[in-house]
C-alpha cells in the first residue's frame, strides 16, 4: 500500500488522564504520512494470513505472532468505539509536554469506503525524548548533539483495526492497549456462571466466586467461553481424568465441582491445557502454556 492509494491519513495520540483516556488528532505533513503508510505496509508484509490464529486470553504468545479477534468481542469495546469515532478533530497540543502521558499513538487510513486504524504502543516514541542529548547529527563535517525534541515512529503497528476484525502482530502491545485483562476480570464471575448453561453437569457457583479473585482463573474462563466444543464434554470421562490427575472433585446432586484448591487445575483441563503422558514407568502430568490441536 502506498500513500497515493490512501484518500487520507491522519495521526493521533491517546493520552492517559487517570482512569480516563483522551484521543487527539495531531496535524502531520506529507513526510509523516508517508512514514505511517510504510508502517502499514510493513505490518501487512509481516502479518501472514495463512498462519494467523484466534487470540485467546490464556495463551502464551511470542513477541511477534499473527492473531485476530472480532471487533464484536466484548473485550475490545473501546477499540471499536475509537474506530467508529467520527468526532475527532486536529488539536494544537504541546506534544512534547504531553509525551509522558501518551498511552499509544494511532493512524487512521481512509481509502474510499474502507477505513483502517493502525495502533502502536510508543516505546521508541517516548524513549528518544528522554535520551535526546545522546542523539547526534552530522553538521559541517562534525557531530553535534541534537537538543530538539525528537519523536521516532516505529517500523510497524502492534495491531490494525478494521470493520470486522482486529489483526494483531504484537500481542503484548494489544493486551496493554486494549486493557484486555481489566475487561476479563470485570466479567469473569458472570462469565463463569454463563458456562453453567453450556456445561450443565458442572456447578460453577463457587468457581464464579473464585475467579473474581484470580487473574489466571479469569483468563481461563474467558478462553473456555470462546470454545465451540463444550457440548461435547463427557461427565464420566471428565471425572475420571480429574481422578487420574489428582484433582479432587465433589458431587452435588447430578453436578460436580472441584475443591477450591483445585479450581485452576480443573479449568486447565476444560481449556485443554493439563495433560498426562504415560509412556514410562511413571505417569507424567504436564501443563501447556501454549497448545495447538493436531
Backbone torsions as a table, in degrees:
resi	resn	phi	psi	omega
1	UNK	NA	132.4	178.6
2	UNK	-114.1	165.4	-177.0
3	UNK	-63.6	-27.4	179.7
4	UNK	-66.5	-25.3	-178.3
5	UNK	-80.5	-10.6	-178.9
6	UNK	-96.5	128.1	177.5
7	UNK	-65.2	-38.0	176.1
8	UNK	-157.9	150.5	175.3
9	UNK	-130.6	122.7	179.2
10	UNK	-117.3	149.2	-179.0
11	UNK	-116.4	138.8	-179.4
12	UNK	-145.8	165.5	177.7
13	UNK	-130.9	153.4	174.6
14	UNK	-111.9	121.0	179.0
15	UNK	-101.9	138.4	177.8
16	UNK	-94.4	125.2	178.1
17	UNK	-126.1	77.3	-174.3
18	UNK	71.4	-122.8	178.2
19	UNK	-88.6	-3.7	-178.1
20	UNK	-102.7	152.4	176.1
21	UNK	-121.5	140.9	177.2
22	UNK	-120.0	135.2	179.8
23	UNK	-111.8	130.5	-178.3
24	UNK	-132.0	137.8	169.8
25	UNK	-86.6	140.0	-179.4
26	UNK	-120.1	124.9	179.5
27	UNK	-60.0	136.9	178.2
28	UNK	-135.9	156.6	-179.9
29	UNK	-92.3	-176.3	-176.3
30	UNK	-62.0	-34.5	-177.4
31	UNK	-66.9	-37.7	177.7
32	UNK	-70.6	-39.5	176.7
33	UNK	-60.1	-39.0	178.2
34	UNK	-63.8	-41.9	178.8
35	UNK	-64.0	-41.8	178.6
36	UNK	-63.5	-39.2	177.3
37	UNK	-64.0	-39.1	178.1
38	UNK	-67.3	-34.9	176.0
39	UNK	-61.4	-40.6	178.9
40	UNK	-68.4	-37.9	177.1
41	UNK	-61.7	-44.2	179.8
42	UNK	-64.4	-42.2	177.3
43	UNK	-57.5	-48.6	-177.9
44	UNK	-64.0	-34.8	-179.6
45	UNK	-72.9	-28.1	179.9
46	UNK	-88.9	-21.3	-177.5
47	UNK	-85.5	102.6	-175.5
48	UNK	-90.9	108.3	-175.7
49	UNK	-60.6	-34.5	-173.2
50	UNK	-74.6	-12.0	178.4
51	UNK	-121.3	8.1	-178.9
52	UNK	-67.3	148.3	-178.6
53	UNK	-127.3	157.1	177.6
54	UNK	-71.0	135.0	179.7
55	UNK	-69.4	130.2	176.4
56	UNK	-124.3	128.9	-174.9
57	UNK	-59.9	-32.2	-175.5
58	UNK	-87.6	-2.3	-176.9
59	UNK	-82.9	148.1	173.7
60	UNK	-97.4	123.7	-176.6
61	UNK	-116.2	156.9	175.5
62	UNK	-78.1	174.3	-177.1
63	UNK	-61.5	-35.8	178.6
64	UNK	-128.5	117.3	-177.9
65	UNK	-158.3	124.7	-178.1
66	UNK	-73.3	117.4	-180.0
67	UNK	-131.2	170.1	174.8
68	UNK	-148.1	156.2	175.6
69	UNK	-149.1	144.3	-179.1
70	UNK	-69.9	144.8	175.9
71	UNK	-70.4	-10.9	176.6
72	UNK	-87.6	-2.4	177.5
73	UNK	-64.3	136.1	-175.3
74	UNK	-66.3	-14.1	-178.2
75	UNK	-89.9	0.0	-178.6
76	UNK	-125.3	30.0	-175.5
77	UNK	-62.0	-35.8	-178.8
78	UNK	-71.3	-36.2	176.8
79	UNK	-66.6	-39.2	177.7
80	UNK	-64.6	-40.2	178.9
81	UNK	-63.6	-39.3	177.8
82	UNK	-65.4	-39.4	179.8
83	UNK	-60.0	-39.8	-176.9
84	UNK	-93.5	4.2	-179.6
85	UNK	-73.2	116.3	-179.1
86	UNK	-107.5	6.3	-176.5
87	UNK	-100.2	3.3	179.2
88	UNK	-67.6	132.5	179.5
89	UNK	-127.1	150.2	177.1
90	UNK	-61.3	134.5	179.0
91	UNK	-122.4	137.4	176.5
92	UNK	-88.8	71.6	-179.7
93	UNK	-92.3	159.6	176.1
94	UNK	-80.4	95.8	-173.6
95	UNK	-63.7	-38.9	-180.0
96	UNK	-63.8	-39.8	179.5
97	UNK	-70.2	-35.1	-177.1
98	UNK	-81.1	-11.9	-171.6
99	UNK	-51.8	-45.1	-178.6
100	UNK	-60.8	-21.8	-176.9
101	UNK	-98.3	4.1	-178.3
102	UNK	-76.5	118.9	177.0
103	UNK	-81.6	-41.4	178.4
104	UNK	-163.7	163.7	172.2
105	UNK	-119.0	160.3	-175.5
106	UNK	-146.0	159.6	176.3
107	UNK	-130.1	135.3	178.5
108	UNK	-106.1	119.3	179.2
109	UNK	-107.5	114.5	176.5
110	UNK	-105.7	118.9	-178.8
111	UNK	-124.4	85.3	-175.5
112	UNK	65.5	-121.2	178.0
113	UNK	-87.2	-1.1	-178.1
114	UNK	-101.7	133.7	-179.8
115	UNK	-125.0	137.3	177.7
116	UNK	-132.4	138.0	-179.4
117	UNK	-119.8	113.9	177.9
118	UNK	-99.5	133.8	-174.5
119	UNK	-130.0	141.8	-176.9
120	UNK	-143.2	136.5	171.1
121	UNK	-78.5	125.9	-166.2
122	UNK	-88.7	68.2	178.0
123	UNK	-63.1	-53.0	180.0
124	UNK	-73.6	-34.2	-177.4
125	UNK	-55.9	-42.4	179.4
126	UNK	-81.9	-40.8	-170.2
127	UNK	-59.4	-36.5	-176.0
128	UNK	-68.4	-30.6	179.4
129	UNK	-67.9	-37.9	-179.6
130	UNK	-68.8	-25.9	-175.1
131	UNK	-117.8	30.1	-172.4
132	UNK	-63.9	-29.5	179.9
133	UNK	-70.8	-12.7	178.3
134	UNK	-91.1	-3.4	177.6
135	UNK	-90.7	140.6	179.8
136	UNK	-131.5	157.3	176.8
137	UNK	-138.1	156.2	178.4
138	UNK	-82.1	126.4	-179.9
139	UNK	-142.8	115.8	-178.2
140	UNK	53.6	47.0	177.9
141	UNK	65.2	15.1	175.7
142	UNK	-127.2	162.1	176.3
143	UNK	-98.4	130.9	179.3
144	UNK	-128.3	148.2	176.9
145	UNK	-68.6	145.4	176.7
146	UNK	-95.2	114.3	-177.5
147	UNK	-99.9	-6.2	177.9
148	UNK	-76.9	162.0	174.8
149	UNK	-71.1	125.6	-177.2
150	UNK	-115.6	132.9	176.9
151	UNK	-121.1	126.9	-178.1
152	UNK	-115.4	120.0	174.5
153	UNK	-77.2	161.5	-175.7
154	UNK	-90.4	-179.7	-179.2
155	UNK	-79.3	-28.9	-178.3
156	UNK	-153.7	-178.6	177.4
157	UNK	-97.5	155.2	174.7
158	UNK	-69.9	-40.2	178.5
159	UNK	-158.3	161.2	-177.2
160	UNK	-128.4	130.5	-177.9
161	UNK	-103.7	130.4	172.2
162	UNK	-123.5	-172.2	-175.0
163	UNK	-62.8	-40.3	-171.9
164	UNK	-102.7	-27.7	-175.2
165	UNK	-149.4	164.8	174.2
166	UNK	-111.6	121.1	176.6
167	UNK	-93.3	124.1	-174.9
168	UNK	-111.1	128.5	176.6
169	UNK	-108.9	-35.7	179.2
170	UNK	-120.2	95.2	-172.9
171	UNK	-56.0	-39.2	-177.4
172	UNK	-64.6	-37.2	176.8
173	UNK	-65.2	-40.9	178.3
174	UNK	-62.9	-47.0	-178.2
175	UNK	-61.2	-41.8	-179.6
176	UNK	-66.5	-49.5	-174.9
177	UNK	-70.1	-44.2	-178.8
178	UNK	-75.4	-13.9	-178.6
179	UNK	54.1	45.9	-175.7
180	UNK	-57.5	-42.2	-176.8
181	UNK	-59.2	-37.4	-179.9
182	UNK	-64.4	-46.5	-179.2
183	UNK	-64.9	-39.8	179.7
184	UNK	-63.4	-43.8	-179.2
185	UNK	-63.3	-40.5	-178.8
186	UNK	-65.0	-30.8	-174.8
187	UNK	-104.7	1.6	-170.3
188	UNK	-62.9	-43.9	-177.3
189	UNK	-63.9	-46.6	179.4
190	UNK	-66.0	-36.4	179.0
191	UNK	-65.2	-36.4	178.4
192	UNK	-66.4	-43.0	176.8
193	UNK	-62.1	-38.1	178.7
194	UNK	-62.5	-30.6	178.0
195	UNK	-64.8	-27.1	178.9
196	UNK	-61.9	-25.9	178.6
197	UNK	-76.9	-21.5	179.7
198	UNK	-96.4	-34.8	177.3
199	UNK	-114.3	84.4	-167.7
200	UNK	-69.4	-19.0	-178.0
201	UNK	-92.5	4.1	176.4
202	UNK	-112.7	131.4	176.8
203	UNK	-87.1	115.9	-175.7
204	UNK	-102.1	8.3	-176.5
205	UNK	-62.4	-54.9	179.4
206	UNK	-68.6	-32.2	176.6
207	UNK	-62.7	-40.4	-179.1
208	UNK	-64.1	-34.5	177.5
209	UNK	-69.6	-36.5	-177.9
210	UNK	-70.9	-43.1	-173.6
211	UNK	-66.2	-24.0	178.3
212	UNK	-69.7	-12.6	179.5
213	UNK	-110.0	-2.2	-174.8
214	UNK	-128.4	117.5	178.9
215	UNK	-64.1	-41.1	179.9
216	UNK	-63.6	-46.6	-179.9
217	UNK	-63.9	-38.2	179.5
218	UNK	-62.2	-42.7	177.7
219	UNK	-64.4	-38.8	179.5
220	UNK	-65.7	-40.7	177.8
221	UNK	-60.7	-44.2	178.7
222	UNK	-61.7	-40.9	-180.0
223	UNK	-67.7	-43.4	179.6
224	UNK	-62.9	-39.8	-179.6
225	UNK	-62.4	-24.9	-178.1
226	UNK	-84.1	-6.5	-179.1
227	UNK	-75.1	150.3	179.5
228	UNK	-111.7	14.6	-177.2
229	UNK	-121.9	19.2	-176.7
230	UNK	-65.3	-27.1	179.8
231	UNK	-68.8	-13.3	-179.3
232	UNK	-88.0	-7.9	-177.4
233	UNK	-61.6	138.2	-178.6
234	UNK	-111.4	124.1	-174.8
235	UNK	-60.8	-47.2	-176.5
236	UNK	-68.1	-38.9	178.9
237	UNK	-68.0	-39.2	178.4
238	UNK	-65.1	-43.9	179.5
239	UNK	-62.1	-42.1	-179.7
240	UNK	-65.5	-42.3	179.9
241	UNK	-63.9	-40.1	177.9
242	UNK	-62.0	-42.8	179.9
243	UNK	-63.3	-43.5	-178.6
244	UNK	-66.9	-27.1	-177.9
245	UNK	-100.6	7.3	174.5
246	UNK	80.1	17.5	178.3
247	UNK	-92.5	118.8	-176.0
248	UNK	-83.1	123.2	175.3
249	UNK	-120.4	152.3	178.6
250	UNK	-122.1	154.6	-179.2
251	UNK	-98.9	140.8	176.8
252	UNK	-134.6	85.6	-173.0
253	UNK	69.8	-125.5	178.8
254	UNK	-86.8	-2.3	-176.8
255	UNK	-103.2	157.8	174.3
256	UNK	-122.9	156.7	174.9
257	UNK	-157.4	150.5	-178.8
258	UNK	-81.8	153.1	169.8
259	UNK	-63.0	151.8	-173.0
260	UNK	-55.1	-40.2	-177.9
261	UNK	-69.8	-8.8	-179.4
262	UNK	-114.7	9.3	-176.2
263	UNK	-62.1	-46.8	-177.5
264	UNK	-63.0	-43.8	177.8
265	UNK	-62.6	-37.8	177.3
266	UNK	-61.9	-42.0	178.6
267	UNK	-69.1	-33.1	174.8
268	UNK	-59.6	-39.2	179.4
269	UNK	-65.6	-47.1	-179.6
270	UNK	-61.6	-28.9	179.6
271	UNK	-93.9	9.3	175.9
272	UNK	61.5	39.0	-179.3
273	UNK	-109.6	-21.0	178.9
274	UNK	-100.4	123.5	-177.6
275	UNK	-141.1	160.8	-174.2
276	UNK	-118.1	140.1	173.1
277	UNK	-115.9	133.5	-179.5
278	UNK	-131.3	69.2	-176.8
279	UNK	-122.7	4.0	177.5
280	UNK	-128.1	-167.1	178.9
281	UNK	-70.5	-19.1	179.8
282	UNK	-124.9	142.5	175.9
283	UNK	-72.5	142.7	-178.2
284	UNK	-121.1	136.9	-179.0
285	UNK	-112.2	130.0	-177.2
286	UNK	-128.3	152.9	176.3
287	UNK	-116.2	124.5	-178.5
288	UNK	-95.3	113.6	174.6
289	UNK	-72.8	-27.4	176.2
290	UNK	-138.6	130.2	-178.4
291	UNK	-141.2	145.7	178.2
292	UNK	-133.4	133.0	-178.3
293	UNK	-72.3	131.2	177.6
294	UNK	-86.4	NA	NA
